[in-house]
Every structure is written in structure tokens, then in C-alpha cells.
Amino acid sequence: MKEAKLEETPYGRNPADEGWFVLNLGDALAVRNEEKGGATYPLEPEGGPFTGFGVNVQVLWPGEPNGLYHSENMREAFLVLSGECTLLVEEEERPLRRWDFVHCPPGTNHIFVGAGDAPCSILMIGARAEDATLHYPVSELARKHAASTAKETPNPDEAYADWPGDFLPVRLPWPLE
């Protein structure tokens, strides 16, 4: 297997093709929506996501959800790398801190919300398959955190229809402070 090319951008480095690579998050490209969803270090080539599994590091500021409350038919795992957040899972709230690990079997409703007084970073890993499906239920608990869809749906475009703006490239300091 060849080494992947790392593309230099004004916002950091990003894998440009398939292959093995080493990338320090302090040098990596991130994308951010200033209004919702936090920031993401994609860690995958621009030409397409990894096959079989997905991986990224998500950064959340206090009170900011990383997306909408949902479940998938694939397994996911999360590790809080820094800071604090709240896990909304199966209509319960769980406070999380650095080094807390979360496992979500297929069908587990969940989402993360930044907490504390500083940014939180979370390593997110999930299985990927061509037959992957999503489900966005309406949740009163998630609504309190601006993380519920208005109408139950399996369609991400419909679920996120009222979310503002795009994710734009940014350079974030790493480690987070």
C-alpha cells in the first residue's frame, strides 16, 4: 500500500487520496459551521470516505449539539478526548468527561452536546456499509438542546432542512484549550 498524499490548504493538511498516512490534528484541516454542529476534523480523503468504517474528531463548544438526535443500523463508538459534554441517549442525559468511552449498538438513539466552560473533543468511529440507514425520531429531550428534528424521518436532508449554512474550512488550535 502506498502512502497517501497530504494536500496543503490555507486551513491545514488533508488526505488527498487513498493510502496510509500520519496526520497530527495541529496540522489538520477542520470544517466548522459557526451556528450549529461544532467543528469536524474529517480525517478522510477528499475523493471519498473510508470504506467499512468512518472516523473523525468532533469539536463542540458548550451548549452546541454535534447534529440531530438519531440512530443508525450500524455500530458506533466514541471517546471523549478533552473537555466535557452531555450524551443524549435513549431519552436519557449522561454527563461525559475526558476518557469516557461510549458504545452504541445498531438502533441506539443518541447525540452529543458540548458542556462545561471550554470546547470538548470527541473521537467518533462508526461502521459504514452501502445498506446503512438512519432514523431521526422527534425527541423532547433533544429539543431542549436544539438537537431534535421537527418531524420523524429516515432522510438526513429532510431532518437537517432547517439547519443553517454550510461547514467551511477552518484551522483550529490543537490541543484544545
FIVEX-929383 format. One record per atom (N, C-alpha, C): residue in three letters; atom name; y, z, x. Coordinates in pm, whole numbers. Layout:
N
NODE | resn | name | Y | Z | X
NODE | Ala | CA | Y | Z | X;
...
This chain:
177
NODE | resn | name | Y | Z | X
NODE | Met | N | -118 | 0 | 86;
NODE | Met | CA | 0 | 0 | 0;
NODE | Met | C | 123 | 0 | 89;
NODE | Lys | N | 218 | -83 | 56;
NODE | Lys | CA | 341 | -93 | 134;
NODE | Lys | C | 441 | 16 | 92;
NODE | Glu | N | 538 | 41 | 177;
NODE | Glu | CA | 645 | 134 | 146;
NODE | Glu | C | 745 | 64 | 54;
NODE | Ala | N | 790 | 134 | -51;
NODE | Ala | CA | 889 | 78 | -143;
NODE | Ala | C | 1025 | 69 | -76;
NODE | Lys | N | 1100 | -31 | -112;
NODE | Lys | CA | 1238 | -44 | -66;
NODE | Lys | C | 1324 | 53 | -147;
NODE | Leu | N | 1412 | 128 | -78;
NODE | Leu | CA | 1507 | 216 | -147;
NODE | Leu | C | 1642 | 146 | -145;
NODE | Glu | N | 1692 | 118 | -263;
NODE | Glu | CA | 1819 | 47 | -277;
NODE | Glu | C | 1935 | 146 | -265;
NODE | Glu | N | 2035 | 110 | -184;
NODE | Glu | CA | 2157 | 190 | -171;
NODE | Glu | C | 2253 | 148 | -281;
NODE | Thr | N | 2305 | 245 | -357;
NODE | Thr | CA | 2408 | 219 | -457;
NODE | Thr | C | 2525 | 312 | -427;
NODE | Pro | N | 2640 | 291 | -488;
NODE | Pro | CA | 2752 | 384 | -468;
NODE | Pro | C | 2720 | 526 | -517;
NODE | Tyr | N | 2615 | 538 | -598;
NODE | Tyr | CA | 2581 | 667 | -659;
NODE | Tyr | C | 2456 | 732 | -598;
NODE | Gly | N | 2395 | 668 | -501;
NODE | Gly | CA | 2276 | 722 | -438;
NODE | Gly | C | 2167 | 617 | -426;
NODE | Arg | N | 2055 | 661 | -370;
NODE | Arg | CA | 1942 | 571 | -346;
NODE | Arg | C | 1847 | 573 | -464;
NODE | Asn | N | 1781 | 458 | -485;
NODE | Asn | CA | 1687 | 445 | -596;
NODE | Asn | C | 1575 | 351 | -554;
NODE | Pro | N | 1449 | 383 | -590;
NODE | Pro | CA | 1340 | 290 | -556;
NODE | Pro | C | 1367 | 154 | -620;
NODE | Ala | N | 1351 | 47 | -543;
NODE | Ala | CA | 1379 | -88 | -592;
NODE | Ala | C | 1253 | -166 | -624;
NODE | Asp | N | 1137 | -120 | -578;
NODE | Asp | CA | 1014 | -191 | -607;
NODE | Asp | C | 896 | -95 | -598;
NODE | Glu | N | 777 | -148 | -621;
NODE | Glu | CA | 654 | -68 | -620;
NODE | Glu | C | 617 | -32 | -476;
NODE | Gly | N | 559 | 83 | -457;
NODE | Gly | CA | 512 | 127 | -326;
NODE | Gly | C | 535 | 276 | -309;
NODE | Trp | N | 488 | 329 | -198;
NODE | Trp | CA | 509 | 472 | -172;
NODE | Trp | C | 650 | 490 | -117;
NODE | Phe | N | 706 | 609 | -140;
NODE | Phe | CA | 839 | 637 | -87;
NODE | Phe | C | 863 | 787 | -80;
NODE | Val | N | 962 | 825 | -1;
NODE | Val | CA | 1010 | 962 | 10;
NODE | Val | C | 1159 | 956 | -23;
NODE | Leu | N | 1204 | 1040 | -114;
NODE | Leu | CA | 1344 | 1038 | -156;
NODE | Leu | C | 1391 | 1181 | -181;
NODE | Asn | N | 1491 | 1225 | -106;
NODE | Asn | CA | 1550 | 1357 | -126;
NODE | Asn | C | 1647 | 1349 | -243;
NODE | Leu | N | 1644 | 1445 | -335;
NODE | Leu | CA | 1732 | 1440 | -451;
NODE | Leu | C | 1880 | 1444 | -412;
NODE | Gly | N | 1912 | 1499 | -297;
NODE | Gly | CA | 2050 | 1498 | -250;
NODE | Gly | C | 2100 | 1359 | -219;
NODE | Asp | N | 2008 | 1264 | -199;
NODE | Asp | CA | 2043 | 1126 | -169;
NODE | Asp | C | 2017 | 1032 | -287;
NODE | Ala | N | 1963 | 1086 | -397;
NODE | Ala | CA | 1913 | 1003 | -506;
NODE | Ala | C | 2019 | 970 | -611;
NODE | Leu | N | 2002 | 856 | -673;
NODE | Leu | CA | 2081 | 814 | -787;
NODE | Leu | C | 2045 | 901 | -907;
NODE | Ala | N | 2145 | 939 | -985;
NODE | Ala | CA | 2122 | 1008 | -1113;
NODE | Ala | C | 2198 | 930 | -1220;
NODE | Val | N | 2160 | 950 | -1345;
NODE | Val | CA | 2233 | 892 | -1458;
NODE | Val | C | 2269 | 1006 | -1552;
NODE | Arg | N | 2389 | 996 | -1614;
NODE | Arg | CA | 2438 | 1106 | -1698;
NODE | Arg | C | 2513 | 1052 | -1818;
NODE | Asn | N | 2493 | 1119 | -1931;
NODE | Asn | CA | 2574 | 1099 | -2049;
NODE | Asn | C | 2665 | 1221 | -2056;
NODE | Glu | N | 2795 | 1202 | -2051;
NODE | Glu | CA | 2890 | 1314 | -2047;
NODE | Glu | C | 2889 | 1397 | -2174;
NODE | Glu | N | 2834 | 1345 | -2284;
NODE | Glu | CA | 2840 | 1417 | -2411;
NODE | Glu | C | 2711 | 1490 | -2447;
NODE | Lys | N | 2595 | 1428 | -2419;
NODE | Lys | CA | 2466 | 1487 | -2457;
NODE | Lys | C | 2358 | 1436 | -2364;
NODE | Gly | N | 2251 | 1512 | -2352;
NODE | Gly | CA | 2133 | 1464 | -2283;
NODE | Gly | C | 2123 | 1499 | -2137;
NODE | Gly | N | 2227 | 1562 | -2081;
NODE | Gly | CA | 2220 | 1603 | -1941;
NODE | Gly | C | 2225 | 1485 | -1846;
NODE | Ala | N | 2167 | 1506 | -1731;
NODE | Ala | CA | 2158 | 1402 | -1629;
NODE | Ala | C | 2012 | 1390 | -1587;
NODE | Thr | N | 1974 | 1272 | -1541;
NODE | Thr | CA | 1836 | 1247 | -1501;
NODE | Thr | C | 1833 | 1180 | -1365;
NODE | Tyr | N | 1745 | 1228 | -1278;
NODE | Tyr | CA | 1706 | 1156 | -1157;
NODE | Tyr | C | 1583 | 1077 | -1196;
NODE | Pro | N | 1594 | 945 | -1219;
NODE | Pro | CA | 1480 | 869 | -1272;
NODE | Pro | C | 1357 | 865 | -1181;
NODE | Leu | N | 1374 | 855 | -1049;
NODE | Leu | CA | 1265 | 857 | -952;
NODE | Leu | C | 1161 | 747 | -970;
NODE | Glu | N | 1193 | 642 | -1045;
NODE | Glu | CA | 1101 | 532 | -1067;
NODE | Glu | C | 1171 | 401 | -1034;
NODE | Pro | N | 1097 | 297 | -995;
NODE | Pro | CA | 1159 | 170 | -959;
NODE | Pro | C | 1234 | 108 | -1075;
NODE | Glu | N | 1342 | 36 | -1045;
NODE | Glu | CA | 1420 | -32 | -1148;
NODE | Glu | C | 1337 | -135 | -1223;
NODE | Gly | N | 1241 | -198 | -1157;
NODE | Gly | CA | 1160 | -303 | -1219;
NODE | Gly | C | 1069 | -253 | -1329;
NODE | Gly | N | 1051 | -124 | -1343;
NODE | Gly | CA | 966 | -70 | -1447;
NODE | Gly | C | 915 | 67 | -1410;
NODE | Pro | N | 876 | 143 | -1509;
NODE | Pro | CA | 829 | 279 | -1482;
NODE | Pro | C | 692 | 280 | -1415;
NODE | Phe | N | 659 | 396 | -1357;
NODE | Phe | CA | 525 | 414 | -1303;
NODE | Phe | C | 424 | 390 | -1415;
NODE | Thr | N | 307 | 342 | -1381;
NODE | Thr | CA | 202 | 327 | -1481;
NODE | Thr | C | 117 | 454 | -1481;
NODE | Gly | N | 70 | 493 | -1596;
NODE | Gly | CA | -18 | 608 | -1607;
NODE | Gly | C | 53 | 740 | -1627;
NODE | Phe | N | 170 | 758 | -1561;
NODE | Phe | CA | 245 | 880 | -1581;
NODE | Phe | C | 392 | 854 | -1550;
NODE | Gly | N | 478 | 937 | -1607;
NODE | Gly | CA | 622 | 928 | -1580;
NODE | Gly | C | 668 | 1056 | -1514;
NODE | Val | N | 771 | 1046 | -1431;
NODE | Val | CA | 823 | 1164 | -1363;
NODE | Val | C | 973 | 1149 | -1346;
NODE | Asn | N | 1045 | 1259 | -1369;
NODE | Asn | CA | 1188 | 1263 | -1341;
NODE | Asn | C | 1230 | 1408 | -1325;
NODE | Val | N | 1350 | 1427 | -1276;
NODE | Val | CA | 1411 | 1560 | -1274;
NODE | Val | C | 1530 | 1553 | -1369;
NODE | Gln | N | 1532 | 1644 | -1464;
NODE | Gln | CA | 1638 | 1650 | -1565;
NODE | Gln | C | 1731 | 1767 | -1530;
NODE | Val | N | 1861 | 1744 | -1540;
NODE | Val | CA | 1961 | 1849 | -1518;
NODE | Val | C | 2031 | 1875 | -1650;
NODE | Leu | N | 2035 | 2001 | -1692;
NODE | Leu | CA | 2101 | 2039 | -1817;
NODE | Leu | C | 2208 | 2142 | -1789;
NODE | Trp | N | 2322 | 2126 | -1854;
NODE | Trp | CA | 2426 | 2226 | -1847;
NODE | Trp | C | 2412 | 2319 | -1967;
NODE | Pro | N | 2465 | 2443 | -1960;
NODE | Pro | CA | 2448 | 2539 | -2069;
NODE | Pro | C | 2483 | 2480 | -2206;
NODE | Gly | N | 2392 | 2498 | -2300;
NODE | Gly | CA | 2411 | 2452 | -2437;
NODE | Gly | C | 2375 | 2306 | -2461;
NODE | Glu | N | 2335 | 2234 | -2358;
NODE | Glu | CA | 2309 | 2091 | -2368;
NODE | Glu | C | 2158 | 2063 | -2380;
NODE | Pro | N | 2115 | 1996 | -2489;
NODE | Pro | CA | 1973 | 1958 | -2500;
NODE | Pro | C | 1945 | 1835 | -2417;
NODE | Asn | N | 1820 | 1820 | -2370;
NODE | Asn | CA | 1786 | 1701 | -2293;
NODE | Asn | C | 1747 | 1583 | -2381;
NODE | Gly | N | 1738 | 1605 | -2508;
NODE | Gly | CA | 1703 | 1498 | -2601;
NODE | Gly | C | 1687 | 1556 | -2739;
NODE | Leu | N | 1607 | 1492 | -2821;
NODE | Leu | CA | 1579 | 1539 | -2956;
NODE | Leu | C | 1440 | 1599 | -2963;
NODE | Tyr | N | 1426 | 1701 | -3045;
NODE | Tyr | CA | 1300 | 1770 | -3071;
NODE | Tyr | C | 1197 | 1665 | -3112;
NODE | His | N | 1082 | 1663 | -3044;
NODE | His | CA | 984 | 1558 | -3068;
NODE | His | C | 846 | 1601 | -3021;
NODE | Ser | N | 748 | 1520 | -3056;
NODE | Ser | CA | 614 | 1533 | -2999;
NODE | Ser | C | 568 | 1394 | -2957;
NODE | Glu | N | 468 | 1391 | -2869;
NODE | Glu | CA | 409 | 1267 | -2822;
NODE | Glu | C | 258 | 1278 | -2833;
NODE | Asn | N | 191 | 1165 | -2831;
NODE | Asn | CA | 45 | 1171 | -2833;
NODE | Asn | C | -12 | 1176 | -2691;
NODE | Met | N | 75 | 1209 | -2595;
NODE | Met | CA | 35 | 1218 | -2454;
NODE | Met | C | 66 | 1358 | -2402;
NODE | Arg | N | -5 | 1400 | -2300;
NODE | Arg | CA | 14 | 1530 | -2235;
NODE | Arg | C | 140 | 1528 | -2150;
NODE | Glu | N | 214 | 1642 | -2147;
NODE | Glu | CA | 332 | 1655 | -2063;
NODE | Glu | C | 331 | 1791 | -1993;
NODE | Ala | N | 399 | 1797 | -1878;
NODE | Ala | CA | 411 | 1921 | -1802;
NODE | Ala | C | 552 | 1931 | -1746;
NODE | Phe | N | 603 | 2053 | -1738;
NODE | Phe | CA | 742 | 2076 | -1696;
NODE | Phe | C | 746 | 2198 | -1604;
NODE | Leu | N | 831 | 2191 | -1502;
NODE | Leu | CA | 851 | 2304 | -1411;
NODE | Leu | C | 1001 | 2324 | -1392;
NODE | Val | N | 1050 | 2443 | -1428;
NODE | Val | CA | 1191 | 2475 | -1409;
NODE | Val | C | 1213 | 2499 | -1260;
NODE | Leu | N | 1297 | 2416 | -1199;
NODE | Leu | CA | 1323 | 2424 | -1055;
NODE | Leu | C | 1438 | 2519 | -1022;
NODE | Ser | N | 1538 | 2525 | -1110;
NODE | Ser | CA | 1653 | 2612 | -1088;
NODE | Ser | C | 1721 | 2643 | -1221;
NODE | Gly | N | 1792 | 2753 | -1225;
NODE | Gly | CA | 1868 | 2789 | -1344;
NODE | Gly | C | 1784 | 2841 | -1458;
NODE | Glu | N | 1845 | 2837 | -1576;
NODE | Glu | CA | 1781 | 2888 | -1698;
NODE | Glu | C | 1795 | 2785 | -1808;
NODE | Cys | N | 1697 | 2785 | -1899;
NODE | Cys | CA | 1703 | 2700 | -2017;
NODE | Cys | C | 1625 | 2768 | -2128;
NODE | Thr | N | 1635 | 2709 | -2246;
NODE | Thr | CA | 1558 | 2756 | -2360;
NODE | Thr | C | 1465 | 2644 | -2402;
NODE | Leu | N | 1338 | 2676 | -2415;
NODE | Leu | CA | 1239 | 2582 | -2466;
NODE | Leu | C | 1230 | 2602 | -2616;
NODE | Leu | N | 1252 | 2496 | -2692;
NODE | Leu | CA | 1224 | 2497 | -2836;
NODE | Leu | C | 1086 | 2434 | -2850;
NODE | Val | N | 989 | 2512 | -2895;
NODE | Val | CA | 851 | 2464 | -2903;
NODE | Val | C | 787 | 2513 | -3031;
NODE | Glu | N | 736 | 2420 | -3111;
NODE | Glu | CA | 667 | 2454 | -3235;
NODE | Glu | C | 747 | 2555 | -3318;
NODE | Glu | N | 878 | 2528 | -3333;
NODE | Glu | CA | 971 | 2609 | -3413;
NODE | Glu | C | 990 | 2750 | -3358;
NODE | Glu | N | 970 | 2768 | -3228;
NODE | Glu | CA | 998 | 2896 | -3161;
NODE | Glu | C | 1089 | 2870 | -3042;
NODE | Glu | N | 1168 | 2973 | -3004;
NODE | Glu | CA | 1251 | 2967 | -2885;
NODE | Glu | C | 1186 | 3050 | -2775;
NODE | Arg | N | 1181 | 2994 | -2655;
NODE | Arg | CA | 1128 | 3065 | -2539;
NODE | Arg | C | 1228 | 3053 | -2425;
NODE | Pro | N | 1281 | 3166 | -2375;
NODE | Pro | CA | 1370 | 3156 | -2258;
NODE | Pro | C | 1288 | 3124 | -2134;
NODE | Leu | N | 1341 | 3036 | -2050;
NODE | Leu | CA | 1273 | 2997 | -1927;
NODE | Leu | C | 1367 | 3016 | -1809;
NODE | Arg | N | 1308 | 3043 | -1693;
NODE | Arg | CA | 1386 | 3058 | -1570;
NODE | Arg | C | 1312 | 2988 | -1457;
NODE | Arg | N | 1372 | 2991 | -1340;
NODE | Arg | CA | 1316 | 2924 | -1224;
NODE | Arg | C | 1167 | 2957 | -1206;
NODE | Trp | N | 1090 | 2855 | -1182;
NODE | Trp | CA | 946 | 2854 | -1156;
NODE | Trp | C | 860 | 2873 | -1281;
NODE | Asp | N | 921 | 2878 | -1399;
NODE | Asp | CA | 840 | 2879 | -1521;
NODE | Asp | C | 780 | 2740 | -1541;
NODE | Phe | N | 652 | 2736 | -1572;
NODE | Phe | CA | 578 | 2612 | -1595;
NODE | Phe | C | 545 | 2601 | -1743;
NODE | Val | N | 563 | 2483 | -1801;
NODE | Val | CA | 534 | 2460 | -1943;
NODE | Val | C | 435 | 2345 | -1953;
NODE | His | N | 329 | 2367 | -2028;
NODE | His | CA | 230 | 2262 | -2055;
NODE | His | C | 235 | 2230 | -2204;
NODE | Cys | N | 247 | 2101 | -2238;
NODE | Cys | CA | 247 | 2058 | -2378;
NODE | Cys | C | 131 | 1960 | -2400;
NODE | Pro | N | 26 | 2005 | -2468;
NODE | Pro | CA | -80 | 1911 | -2505;
NODE | Pro | C | -25 | 1806 | -2601;
NODE | Pro | N | -97 | 1697 | -2621;
NODE | Pro | CA | -52 | 1596 | -2717;
NODE | Pro | C | -24 | 1660 | -2853;
NODE | Gly | N | 85 | 1616 | -2918;
NODE | Gly | CA | 119 | 1666 | -3051;
NODE | Gly | C | 206 | 1790 | -3054;
NODE | Thr | N | 250 | 1840 | -2939;
NODE | Thr | CA | 332 | 1962 | -2934;
NODE | Thr | C | 480 | 1926 | -2951;
NODE | Asn | N | 543 | 1977 | -3056;
NODE | Asn | CA | 687 | 1957 | -3076;
NODE | Asn | C | 763 | 2041 | -2976;
NODE | His | N | 863 | 1979 | -2908;
NODE | His | CA | 936 | 2051 | -2804;
NODE | His | C | 1066 | 1981 | -2766;
NODE | Ile | N | 1156 | 2055 | -2702;
NODE | Ile | CA | 1276 | 2005 | -2636;
NODE | Ile | C | 1335 | 2120 | -2555;
NODE | Phe | N | 1416 | 2089 | -2455;
NODE | Phe | CA | 1479 | 2189 | -2369;
NODE | Phe | C | 1629 | 2191 | -2393;
NODE | Val | N | 1689 | 2311 | -2383;
NODE | Val | CA | 1834 | 2328 | -2397;
NODE | Val | C | 1881 | 2412 | -2280;
NODE | Gly | N | 1985 | 2366 | -2209;
NODE | Gly | CA | 2040 | 2442 | -2098;
NODE | Gly | C | 2088 | 2579 | -2145;
NODE | Ala | N | 2077 | 2681 | -2060;
NODE | Ala | CA | 2117 | 2817 | -2093;
NODE | Ala | C | 2180 | 2881 | -1969;
NODE | Gly | N | 2220 | 3007 | -1982;
NODE | Gly | CA | 2279 | 3077 | -1868;
NODE | Gly | C | 2420 | 3030 | -1842;
NODE | Asp | N | 2465 | 3043 | -1717;
NODE | Asp | CA | 2604 | 3008 | -1684;
NODE | Asp | C | 2612 | 2901 | -1575;
NODE | Ala | N | 2503 | 2831 | -1551;
NODE | Ala | CA | 2501 | 2727 | -1447;
NODE | Ala | C | 2402 | 2618 | -1490;
NODE | Pro | N | 2405 | 2502 | -1424;
NODE | Pro | CA | 2308 | 2398 | -1458;
NODE | Pro | C | 2164 | 2443 | -1433;
NODE | Cys | N | 2074 | 2380 | -1505;
NODE | Cys | CA | 1930 | 2404 | -1493;
NODE | Cys | C | 1866 | 2271 | -1454;
NODE | Ser | N | 1769 | 2273 | -1364;
NODE | Ser | CA | 1696 | 2151 | -1331;
NODE | Ser | C | 1548 | 2170 | -1363;
NODE | Ile | N | 1489 | 2065 | -1419;
NODE | Ile | CA | 1350 | 2070 | -1466;
NODE | Ile | C | 1275 | 1947 | -1417;
NODE | Leu | N | 1164 | 1967 | -1348;
NODE | Leu | CA | 1074 | 1858 | -1314;
NODE | Leu | C | 992 | 1826 | -1438;
NODE | Met | N | 995 | 1699 | -1482;
NODE | Met | CA | 925 | 1657 | -1604;
NODE | Met | C | 823 | 1550 | -1569;
NODE | Ile | N | 698 | 1574 | -1609;
NODE | Ile | CA | 590 | 1480 | -1582;
NODE | Ile | C | 512 | 1459 | -1711;
NODE | Gly | N | 487 | 1333 | -1745;
NODE | Gly | CA | 413 | 1305 | -1866;
NODE | Gly | C | 323 | 1184 | -1851;
NODE | Ala | N | 214 | 1184 | -1925;
NODE | Ala | CA | 123 | 1070 | -1925;
NODE | Ala | C | 191 | 953 | -1994;
NODE | Arg | N | 153 | 832 | -1953;
NODE | Arg | CA | 204 | 710 | -2016;
NODE | Arg | C | 86 | 619 | -2048;
NODE | Ala | N | 97 | 553 | -2161;
NODE | Ala | CA | -5 | 455 | -2199;
NODE | Ala | C | 58 | 356 | -2295;
NODE | Glu | N | -2 | 239 | -2306;
NODE | Glu | CA | 51 | 137 | -2396;
NODE | Glu | C | 47 | 182 | -2541;
NODE | Asp | N | -47 | 272 | -2575;
NODE | Asp | CA | -57 | 318 | -2714;
NODE | Asp | C | 18 | 450 | -2736;
NODE | Ala | N | 115 | 482 | -2650;
NODE | Ala | CA | 192 | 606 | -2665;
NODE | Ala | C | 274 | 599 | -2794;
NODE | Thr | N | 278 | 712 | -2864;
NODE | Thr | CA | 359 | 721 | -2985;
NODE | Thr | C | 442 | 849 | -2980;
NODE | Leu | N | 555 | 845 | -3047;
NODE | Leu | CA | 646 | 958 | -3057;
NODE | Leu | C | 663 | 997 | -3203;
NODE | His | N | 697 | 1123 | -3225;
NODE | His | CA | 728 | 1170 | -3360;
NODE | His | C | 848 | 1263 | -3350;
NODE | Tyr | N | 951 | 1236 | -3429;
NODE | Tyr | CA | 1073 | 1317 | -3432;
NODE | Tyr | C | 1080 | 1385 | -3568;
NODE | Pro | N | 1039 | 1514 | -3577;
NODE | Pro | CA | 1050 | 1584 | -3704;
NODE | Pro | C | 1190 | 1641 | -3723;
NODE | Val | N | 1229 | 1665 | -3845;
NODE | Val | CA | 1353 | 1738 | -3873;
NODE | Val | C | 1322 | 1884 | -3847;
NODE | Ser | N | 1409 | 1953 | -3774;
NODE | Ser | CA | 1387 | 2092 | -3737;
NODE | Ser | C | 1517 | 2171 | -3751;
NODE | Glu | N | 1514 | 2275 | -3832;
NODE | Glu | CA | 1632 | 2361 | -3848;
NODE | Glu | C | 1663 | 2434 | -3717;
NODE | Leu | N | 1560 | 2479 | -3647;
NODE | Leu | CA | 1581 | 2546 | -3518;
NODE | Leu | C | 1648 | 2450 | -3420;
NODE | Ala | N | 1596 | 2330 | -3408;
NODE | Ala | CA | 1655 | 2232 | -3316;
NODE | Ala | C | 1795 | 2191 | -3360;
NODE | Arg | N | 1820 | 2186 | -3490;
NODE | Arg | CA | 1953 | 2150 | -3541;
NODE | Arg | C | 2058 | 2249 | -3491;
NODE | Lys | N | 2022 | 2378 | -3481;
NODE | Lys | CA | 2115 | 2481 | -3430;
NODE | Lys | C | 2156 | 2452 | -3286;
NODE | His | N | 2078 | 2373 | -3216;
NODE | His | CA | 2105 | 2339 | -3075;
NODE | His | C | 2144 | 2192 | -3059;
NODE | Ala | N | 2182 | 2126 | -3170;
NODE | Ala | CA | 2218 | 1983 | -3169;
NODE | Ala | C | 2105 | 1897 | -3113;
NODE | Ala | N | 1980 | 1934 | -3147;
NODE | Ala | CA | 1864 | 1865 | -3091;
NODE | Ala | C | 1764 | 1818 | -3197;
NODE | Ser | N | 1809 | 1806 | -3323;
NODE | Ser | CA | 1719 | 1757 | -3428;
NODE | Ser | C | 1767 | 1621 | -3477;
NODE | Thr | N | 1671 | 1537 | -3508;
NODE | Thr | CA | 1704 | 1411 | -3573;
NODE | Thr | C | 1747 | 1440 | -3717;
NODE | Ala | N | 1826 | 1351 | -3775;
NODE | Ala | CA | 1871 | 1370 | -3912;
NODE | Ala | C | 1760 | 1341 | -4012;
NODE | Lys | N | 1668 | 1249 | -3974;
NODE | Lys | CA | 1561 | 1207 | -4063;
NODE | Lys | C | 1433 | 1192 | -3983;
NODE | Glu | N | 1322 | 1242 | -4036;
NODE | Glu | CA | 1194 | 1230 | -3966;
NODE | Glu | C | 1161 | 1083 | -3940;
NODE | Thr | N | 1116 | 1055 | -3816;
NODE | Thr | CA | 1087 | 917 | -3780;
NODE | Thr | C | 999 | 909 | -3656;
NODE | Pro | N | 922 | 802 | -3641;
NODE | Pro | CA | 849 | 776 | -3516;
NODE | Pro | C | 928 | 684 | -3423;
NODE | Asn | N | 1045 | 639 | -3467;
NODE | Asn | CA | 1123 | 538 | -3397;
NODE | Asn | C | 1236 | 601 | -3314;
NODE | Pro | N | 1229 | 595 | -3181;
NODE | Pro | CA | 1335 | 653 | -3097;
NODE | Pro | C | 1474 | 595 | -3125;
NODE | Asp | N | 1483 | 464 | -3150;
NODE | Asp | CA | 1614 | 404 | -3178;
NODE | Asp | C | 1675 | 463 | -3304;
NODE | Glu | N | 1593 | 485 | -3405;
NODE | Glu | CA | 1641 | 546 | -3529;
NODE | Glu | C | 1677 | 693 | -3506;
NODE | Ala | N | 1593 | 765 | -3433;
NODE | Ala | CA | 1618 | 907 | -3408;
NODE | Ala | C | 1749 | 928 | -3332;
NODE | Tyr | N | 1776 | 844 | -3234;
NODE | Tyr | CA | 1893 | 860 | -3147;
NODE | Tyr | C | 2013 | 775 | -3192;
NODE | Ala | N | 2010 | 722 | -3313;
NODE | Ala | CA | 2116 | 632 | -3360;
NODE | Ala | C | 2254 | 696 | -3355;
NODE | Asp | N | 2265 | 827 | -3376;
NODE | Asp | CA | 2397 | 890 | -3377;
NODE | Asp | C | 2432 | 959 | -3244;
NODE | Trp | N | 2350 | 938 | -3141;
NODE | Trp | CA | 2383 | 994 | -3009;
NODE | Trp | C | 2489 | 907 | -2944;
NODE | Pro | N | 2586 | 969 | -2881;
NODE | Pro | CA | 2696 | 892 | -2823;
NODE | Pro | C | 2662 | 827 | -2689;
NODE | Gly | N | 2721 | 710 | -2668;
NODE | Gly | CA | 2729 | 649 | -2536;
NODE | Gly | C | 2600 | 621 | -2462;
NODE | Asp | N | 2621 | 570 | -2341;
NODE | Asp | CA | 2513 | 535 | -2251;
NODE | Asp | C | 2503 | 635 | -2137;
NODE | Phe | N | 2392 | 628 | -2068;
NODE | Phe | CA | 2376 | 706 | -1945;
NODE | Phe | C | 2428 | 620 | -1831;
NODE | Leu | N | 2527 | 671 | -1758;
NODE | Leu | CA | 2590 | 598 | -1649;
NODE | Leu | C | 2552 | 658 | -1515;
NODE | Pro | N | 2547 | 577 | -1408;
NODE | Pro | CA | 2510 | 630 | -1277;
NODE | Pro | C | 2612 | 731 | -1226;
NODE | Val | N | 2563 | 837 | -1163;
NODE | Val | CA | 2647 | 941 | -1103;
NODE | Val | C | 2579 | 991 | -976;
NODE | Arg | N | 2655 | 1058 | -892;
NODE | Arg | CA | 2598 | 1129 | -777;
NODE | Arg | C | 2617 | 1275 | -805;
NODE | Leu | N | 2508 | 1350 | -807;
NODE | Leu | CA | 2513 | 1494 | -830;
NODE | Leu | C | 2485 | 1568 | -700;
NODE | Pro | N | 2549 | 1684 | -682;
NODE | Pro | CA | 2516 | 1763 | -563;
NODE | Pro | C | 2376 | 1823 | -579;
NODE | Trp | N | 2301 | 1827 | -470;
NODE | Trp | CA | 2168 | 1889 | -474;
NODE | Trp | C | 2151 | 1969 | -345;
NODE | Pro | N | 2107 | 2093 | -353;
NODE | Pro | CA | 2062 | 2160 | -474;
NODE | Pro | C | 2180 | 2196 | -565;
NODE | Leu | N | 2148 | 2215 | -692;
NODE | Leu | CA | 2250 | 2251 | -790;
NODE | Leu | C | 2305 | 2388 | -757;
NODE | Glu | N | 2430 | 2406 | -789;
NODE | Glu | CA | 2492 | 2537 | -763;
NODE | Glu | C | 2542 | 2599 | -889;
